[in-house]
Amino acid sequence: MIQHRERTDVDTGEHPVSGQQRPQSLLEASGDLLNEGRELTARGASRGERFAFYERKATLLERIAAADPDDPTARQAAIAARRQLEDARHRAQPS
């Protein structure tokens, strides 16, 4: 967490909530996202949960693509994930 949610937060550093924990690696974040996706699929996620998952997925794939800008597959995956989120939002809008 980089932004503070409360004006009364004591720690104003980059990671006020996690304290001195190291940032999660891309590999760890990928594993967590896969596990979350399986769990949401198994129990039947709500629309809001799916949108939040698609957002996290797109953000993670964009981070992976940024970490290896010479990998066209990573860039294409990030674009596809962002498009998936946008398409889902568009379909959810009342006609």
Number of C-alpha atoms within 10 A of each C-alpha: 10 11 11 16 9 7 7 8 10 10 11 13 12 13 16 16 17 11 10 10 9 8 11 9 9 14 10 11 15 16 12 12 17 13 12 13 16 12 12 15 11 9 8 11 14 10 12 9 12 17 17 13 18 21 17 17 23 21 15 18 23 19 16 19 20 14 12 12 12 10 12 11 12 19 19 14 17 22 15 14 21 20 14 17 20 15 11 15 12 11 10 10 7 5 5
